[in-house]
Amino acid sequence: MLKLKDLYQGFRDPETIANLAQQIATTAKRLNEKIYVMEVCGGHTHTIMKYGLNQLLPDNIEFVHGPGCPVCIMPKERIDHAALLAQQPNVILVTLGDMIRVPGSKGSLAQFRSQGCDIRPIYDPLDTLNIAKQNPDKQVIFFAIGFETSTPMTAVLIEQSIVQGLDNLLFHVNHVLVPPAIDAVMADKQTKVNAFIGPAHVSVISGAKIYRPAAEQYHTPVVVSGFEPVDVMESILRIVQQRADGIAEVDVQYSRAVTEQGNLSAQNLVNKFMQVRPSFRWRGLGPLTDSALQLKPEYAHLDAEVVYQDLLAVADIDDHKACQCGDILRGLAKPKDCKVFGRGCSPETPLGSCMVSSEGACNAYYRYNGV
């Protein structure tokens, strides 16, 4: 019987990777253009850098590192929201672990935690239910982040808080959507991107269908890819074949888990509690229309942004002037183009979100490619 570890070793097999690299090189000779492939998710960036996949490609194919992850694109004012909430009397702020170290305008949540704020990093959102039950005299606030992948878990948490009658649990929703980010990248007149690797985990929930408007509007191939090295290399081969044939379609490489429609039950649960937010500011990309979610009006009593609206009336805040995360998130610069990369900015002392997040492009370059 095939063991799981053996299965994943197959997706990292050097001979298979080398064979795919040869097929890519052969097919790339048919191109009359250079392909700039943006991997939207930082999980792909880390696979590319860890296994040196960028070094296996011919000169006319180049990776462009995109938005990365929900932590990477979280603007400072939203982090300041979390810090302000955590500083209120009898408040417990709960959020996913990666958010703790991201710098806001007045410091990271880790710094506020060291100053006595009750901030609790978790890896399973449903742990928030136990925190609320164990602290009935405290106001527990879940600072929710994530692409389409993790949004259903927040919806489950909201549903369970209602079912279990927890009246001391509020939600600060920061879930963002991938397709508007692709639109923003393609709308930039400086962009060179002409192909995308779409994150498989997003399409497990939302389906491959979410990328079809981008492929059609921009005549840009989108391949929904898994995160193992063989997945990424096979996806590059499919992109090169499309460009060589002069077509632009949505192709699902990660067919072992992704369907056209996605998980309809998860989508329905999200739609029960959330709606599209008219505008949300992405770090590095600016305000993007219809690019995030918020609680529906009928759940305003659960919405920390409504309950604490006077406290959270803060202005937009730009990144550190020396930080080039904005250009990196838009695919206009590589991490090593930034003057503070590996100098004033490192995983231990990050100036920007691209370095602090475990899925950020700068973090990947620092970890696997050196200073």
Buried (B, 14 or more C-beta within 10 A) or exposed (E): EEEEEEEEEEBBEEEBBEEBBEBBBEBBEEBEEBBBBBBBBBBBBBBBBEBEBEEBBBEBBBBBBBBBBBBBBBBBBBBBBBBBBBBEEEBBBBBBEBBBBBBBBEBBBBBBBEEEBBBBBBEEBEBBBEBBEEBEEBBBBBBBBBBBBBBBBBBBBBEBBBEEEBEBBBBBBBBBBBBBBBBBBBEEEEBEBBBBBBBBBBBBBBBBEBBBEBBEEBEBBBBBBBBBBBBBBBBBBBBBBBBBEEEBBBBBBBEEEBBEEBBEEBBEBBEEBBEBBEEBBBBBBEEBEBBBBBBBEEBEEBBBBBBBEEBBEBEEBEBBEBBBBBBBBBBBBBBBEBEBBBEBBBBEEBBBBBBBBBBBBBBBBBBBBEE
